[in-house]
Amino acid sequence: MAYWAGASRLAAIAATTVASAVLFSPVAAAPATARVQSVEGVEGAADFAPQPDPREDPRQDPRRHPGRPRGQDLRWGDCAGVDDPALRCAEVTVPLDHRRPHARTITIAISRLPATDPARRRGVLLTTGGGPGGPGVPLPSSLAPQLSPEVRARYDLIGFDIRFVERSTPIGCGQSVEEPGGYWVRTAAPGSFAADTAEARAYARDCVRAAGWALPHATTANAARDMDVIRAALGEEKISYLGGSYAGMLGATYSTLFPGRVDRFVLDSPPYGDTAWRPYELARTPAFEAGAASFAAWTAERNAGYGLGATAQEVTDAVTGLIRRAATSPLVVAGHAWTGGELGSLLVAGIYDERTFGLVAAAFADLSAGREPYVPFPLRPLPPAGVPGVPADNHTATNMAYRCGDGPWPRDPRDYLRDLASYGARYPLFGPANANITPCAFWPRIKDEPVRLSANRAPGVLVTAALRDVAVPIANSRAVAAHIPGSRLVTIDAHTHAPYPAFGDACLNGAVDDFLTTGTLPPTDVACRHARAME
């Protein structure tokens, strides 16, 4: 979800949204009655049992490492795929199954950028990528220039790839390419449910064949337990943390499991983990629809420049028409065959952040006219350059592994059909995607229990969010702040996602910087205003 990419600001904004692994491929909806299908032609609930799990066969795990995970002697060296000599990397050994600490282990890659003033150093500030599925090892290098000098003086920035992502014992599901946005989704169309179900089942089976040993252990709770092993390996009594989007949810989970190890935690636009993931995906569908409406209205007001329509409905029809065409047969422009999934991801990049409206509108205008669009970010996650051994579909595989592993998903196809009927009728752009069946209906049973935030007893944290966030609607951040006693919420009235620090709002950034440097939370929640024009 949030990656805090640097370099070209606009490209980074868009890359943050597209590489977020939460993308959906909207199409113009069919009549609601057409979406309600019988389950004939679809295998019934009794056939939705998870596939056999080969995790007990050590031959399935080429990265098995013996030994205990704690009391480790870290060996710092160059960071694979990162062009920053100041950033140093090491590997931390953790149990594959934390309930069996002396059994099979895996490695977690971490990075370190030292505090700029050793005399004022307070400790470590951990961070990782969003998604789930985004890398965290490179983040200290891109995040450091955006942090205040006072924050940089006090903390070693520690990045890490969560288990099974890129440098941390990576997994794949045997696919040759990533899904658009690094997220498996199929948009329901009239008569498509049987085929969508068969494709979801096949994907789950491929994942079990390729990474069955890992899937039962791909959970946010286990990633949080890995964080505590990292803490111990670094020799720290407590850790501070900065996590955006999914990484914010991970931080909240850590604070629930290890409240005594929490120092200063900043959770930027965190999903509310108690609803992960099916209820969360359904609940944010209205925000996706509202974001699309805002994008269409903004583009229609500038029809002279983009030519996609003089009304919001005309813009919506033009954009979804292109997506629908590409879903039927790839749209070939300037030698690239644009798929419906790629164009859906492009639209999501537009609705996630007000600063990308113009870039994405221009891209759709070019595609409509048969011109090569300017899209300065990948619509599918790219393999990490200089990092060997990462499967071609690693980001999609880990995203689905965590989403399927974190919470119960319906196993009966009729549940998905009912959701499709309801959400498709009310939310015609995104309902057919958000409510459709996924591989999680066929996933292996997970050997972990969800961590409920209601059990949290950690010190108060600082939660930040945008009021018009599409990716993680504001209700999530409010719920997280309310369930961690003594926490404060800082909001900005903007249409963006994970605003700290890249959105550049002085009020919000100042509140975070003050907390990280002094440890003092605001006396009350803070509502920052935003007057930036969407140009």
Salt bridges, closest charged atoms under 4 A:
GLU43 OE2 - ARG201 NE 3.44
ASP53 OD2 - ARG55 NH1 1.61
GLU56 OE2 - ARG55 NE 3.77
GLU56 OE1 - ARG100 NH1 3.77
ASP57 OD1 - ARG59 NE 3.01
ASP61 OD2 - ARG104 NH1 3.94
ASP78 OD1 - ARG88 NH1 2.61
ASP97 OD2 - ARG99 NH2 3.11
ASP117 OD2 - ARG120 NE 2.84
GLU150 OE1 - ARG120 NH1 2.99
GLU150 OE1 - ARG154 NH1 2.72
ASP156 OD2 - ARG121 NH2 2.99
ASP161 OD2 - ARG167 NH1 3.20
GLU166 OE1 - ARG167 NH1 2.89
GLU166 OE2 - HIS395 NE2 2.73
GLU178 OE2 - HIS395 ND1 2.71
GLU179 OE1 - ARG186 NH1 3.03
GLU199 OE2 - ARG186 NH2 2.90
ASP206 OD1 - ARG209 NH2 2.35
ASP226 OD1 - HIS98 NE2 2.68
ASP226 OD2 - ARG163 NE 2.72
ASP228 OD1 - ARG231 NE 2.79
GLU236 OE2 - ARG121 NH2 2.95
GLU237 OE1 - ARG261 NH1 3.20
ASP263 OD2 - ARG122 NE 2.85
GLU281 OE1 - ARG284 NH2 3.02
GLU281 OE2 - ARG403 NH1 2.08
GLU301 OE1 - ARG302 NH1 3.36
GLU342 OE1 - HIS336 NE2 3.10
GLU342 OE2 - ARG380 NE 3.12
ASP353 OD2 - ARG355 NH2 2.70
GLU354 OE1 - ARG468 NH1 3.87
GLU354 OE2 - HIS530 NE2 2.68
ASP366 OD1 - ARG371 NH2 2.87
ASP412 OD2 - ARG414 NH2 2.72
ASP415 OD1 - ARG418 NH2 2.30
ASP419 OD2 - ARG278 NH2 2.89
ASP448 OD2 - ARG225 NH1 3.02
ASP469 OD2 - HIS497 ND1 2.80
ASP493 OD1 - ARG468 NE 3.22
GLU535 OE2 - ARG302 NH2 3.21
